[in-house]
Amino acid sequence: MVMGSGLRPSACPGKTVRGKSRLRRASICHYSHSYTNDLGGRDDQDDQARLAPLGRAMRATQRFTLRVNGASHEVEGEARTPLLFFLRNDLCLNSPKFGCGLGECGACTVLIDGQAARACALPVRLAAEREIVTLEGLGSVEAPHLIQQAFIDAQAAQCGYCIAGMVMTAKAFLDVQPNPSEAEVREALRHNLCRCGTHVEIVRAVMLAAEHSRQDAAAS
């Protein structure tokens, strides 16, 4: 059993918790202490006493079963903790990245029951007992998934920070629409951001993956 994803060094060998992730985590944990003061700028002791049980419940740790890339993992932590912290800090899966922390950039995208989901904004309680797939679960260096191979062939990566999220979003999209137009690919990826500006190559890679998929289907 993996014990809690908390404010501590990572359980993964040779890996430490990134400063931004730790700061984000600290701000989340601090929320239940501070939000009563944000209600109209008051510091009302009666309100604090009334809301204290809610704050304690939010901070209570629970055990969850995460099914990731075909394997089950027992983890322990707060129910509202983002799934991303468990994937990276406890399960040592480094492909989903912490980008914005708000579900806006797509760098943390994973598949949950086949649908693209933002792991930085999804509480772990909503991911428990569901099928989670990260980039590590698609293919390997020796045998890459056809989408991964298409990204390699199209030279779609620059710094690579956004690529895992792009690939996972493309996987969910192509599973539903195996014969897309370029306009449909652009629409599917429009909420995934690439700061390096390789969107043209990324769109080309997804179109190439769709072509390879159709060829494999025709040959089988």
GIMOKA-V92762 format. One record per run of one state. SS is the DSSP state (H for helix, E for strand, - for the rest). FROM is the first residue (numbers start at 1). TO is the last residue. If there is no record, write none. Layout:
[[SS FROM TO] [SS FROM TO]]
This chain:
[[- 1 1] [E 2 2] [- 3 18] [H 19 38] [- 39 44] [H 45 59] [- 60 60] [E 61 68] [- 69 70] [E 71 78] [- 79 81] [E 82 82] [H 83 90] [- 91 108] [E 109 112] [- 113 114] [E 115 118] [- 119 122] [E 123 123] [H 124 127] [- 128 130] [E 131 133] [- 134 134] [H 135 137] [- 138 145] [H 146 153] [- 154 162] [H 163 176] [- 177 181] [H 182 188] [- 189 198] [H 199 219] [- 220 220]]
